[in-house]
Amino acid sequence: MTVQFSKTYLESVKDTLYCDAETSPARREAVFLLELTLRVMLYCLYPFTPHLVHQFLKACSLSLTPPVFSVGMPSVWDEVGALRNQVNAETEILRQAKLLGKNTEAKVTLLGLPLPQEQVVDVLGVSEVKVGTEFKVELHDGHKCPRCWKFHRDATELCPRCAKVEQTA
């Protein structure tokens, strides 16, 4: 579970946590889910290391209440996981051909979107996702944002999201 969580979720929200405004709904959702995950892990550790869990909770000013275990990954996440593996395989081919450095340098064309477009971009770790008639991964031809390192098509230095955050800061 932790490997899949690290590989998929943490990688997809890393950009949101670092680059979005502190009050943005996407960042608040990510922080909430990370805190919930921490609580579930502490709840699981409690029978084996109660003193350690109590010390941690005291240091962080948290309390341990019974978590809700009615979580099951919806089938859409199986589809997203398979899509992520497919995109990563294609980006690795481009990387070995020295055409691509990082996934953020890629734009992906998909046959359909299993989630909202912004979430698909984050889960895949690419700069752009669009819907087309064939699956394709290629080098993005836009400008690199110096703040989030994603590529965008605007003529400005910062991407629209980072420019919005900078204006509110």
C-alpha positions in Angstrom: 0.0 0.0 0.0 2.7 2.5 0.9 4.6 1.9 -2.3 1.5 2.5 -4.4 0.6 5.5 -2.3 4.1 7.0 -2.7 4.4 6.1 -6.4 1.0 7.5 -7.4 -0.7 9.9 -5.0 2.3 11.6 -3.5 3.8 12.1 -6.9 0.6 13.6 -8.3 0.0 16.0 -5.4 3.6 17.2 -4.9 3.1 20.0 -7.4 -0.1 21.1 -5.8 1.4 21.1 -2.3 4.4 23.2 -3.4 3.0 25.5 -6.0 -0.7 26.2 -5.2 -1.8 28.9 -2.8 -2.2 27.8 0.8 -5.9 28.5 0.6 -6.6 26.8 -2.7 -9.2 24.0 -2.6 -6.9 21.5 -4.3 -4.1 22.1 -1.8 -6.5 21.9 1.2 -7.9 18.6 -0.2 -4.4 17.2 -0.5 -3.4 18.2 3.0 -6.6 16.8 4.4 -6.1 13.4 2.7 -2.4 13.3 3.9 -3.5 14.0 7.4 -6.2 11.4 7.2 -3.7 8.9 5.9 -1.3 9.7 8.8 -4.1 9.1 11.2 -5.0 5.7 9.7 -1.3 4.7 9.8 -1.0 5.8 13.4 -4.2 3.9 14.3 -2.7 0.8 12.7 0.6 1.3 14.6 -1.0 1.9 17.9 -1.4 -1.8 19.0 2.3 -2.4 18.4 3.9 0.9 19.5 1.4 2.7 21.8 4.1 4.8 23.5 5.6 6.0 20.3 2.2 6.9 18.8 1.3 8.8 22.0 4.6 10.8 21.9 4.0 11.6 18.2 0.4 12.7 18.8 1.5 14.9 21.8 4.4 16.5 19.8 2.0 17.3 16.9 -1.0 18.3 19.1 -3.2 15.7 17.5 -5.7 13.3 18.9 -6.4 9.8 17.7 -10.1 9.0 17.0 -11.2 5.9 15.2 -10.7 6.4 11.5 -13.2 5.4 8.9 -12.1 2.3 7.1 -14.8 2.3 4.4 -12.2 3.3 1.9 -11.9 1.3 -1.3 -10.1 2.5 -4.3 -12.8 3.0 -7.0 -12.3 1.2 -10.3 -11.4 4.5 -12.0 -8.1 4.4 -10.1 -7.3 1.0 -11.7 -7.8 2.7 -15.1 -5.7 5.7 -14.0 -2.9 3.4 -12.8 -2.8 1.5 -16.0 -2.8 4.8 -18.0 0.0 6.1 -15.8 2.1 2.9 -16.5 1.4 3.3 -20.2 2.5 7.0 -20.2 5.6 6.2 -18.1 6.6 3.5 -20.5 6.4 5.9 -23.4 8.2 8.7 -21.6 11.0 6.2 -20.8 11.4 5.4 -24.5 11.7 9.2 -25.2 14.1 9.6 -22.3 16.4 6.8 -23.6 16.4 8.4 -27.0 17.5 11.6 -25.3 14.4 13.5 -26.4 12.9 14.0 -23.0 14.4 14.7 -19.6 11.5 14.8 -17.1 7.8 13.9 -17.4 6.9 17.6 -17.1 8.5 18.1 -20.5 5.8 15.9 -22.1 2.4 16.5 -23.4 0.0 13.5 -23.8 -2.9 12.9 -26.1 -5.4 10.4 -24.8 -8.5 8.8 -26.3 -10.6 9.9 -23.2 -10.2 11.2 -19.7 -11.0 9.0 -16.7 -10.9 12.1 -14.4 -11.1 15.8 -14.8 -8.2 17.1 -17.0 -6.3 18.9 -14.2 -6.3 15.8 -12.1 -5.1 13.6 -15.0 -2.2 16.1 -15.6 -1.2 15.8 -12.0 -1.5 12.0 -11.8 0.6 11.6 -14.9 3.1 14.2 -13.9 3.1 15.8 -17.4 2.5 19.4 -18.4 -0.4 19.0 -20.7 -3.1 16.4 -21.5 -5.6 16.7 -24.3 -8.1 14.4 -25.9 -7.5 13.1 -29.5 -8.0 10.2 -31.8 -4.9 8.3 -30.8 -2.7 7.8 -27.7 0.5 9.8 -28.1 3.3 11.1 -25.8 5.5 13.8 -27.2 7.8 16.7 -26.2 5.9 19.8 -25.1 6.8 22.8 -27.4 5.8 25.6 -25.0 7.5 27.7 -22.4 8.9 26.3 -19.1 7.5 28.0 -16.0 10.4 28.8 -13.6 8.2 28.3 -10.5 6.5 24.9 -11.1 8.7 23.7 -14.0 5.6 22.7 -16.1 5.4 23.8 -19.7 2.7 26.1 -20.9 1.6 27.8 -24.1 1.2 31.4 -22.8 3.7 34.0 -23.8 4.3 35.1 -20.2 7.2 33.7 -18.1 5.0 32.2 -15.4 2.2 29.8 -16.2 -1.4 31.0 -15.5 -1.7 29.1 -12.3 1.6 30.3 -10.8 0.9 33.9 -12.0 -2.4 33.8 -10.2 -0.7 32.5 -7.0 2.0 35.2 -7.3 -0.7 37.9 -7.6 -2.4 36.8 -4.4 0.8 36.5 -2.4 
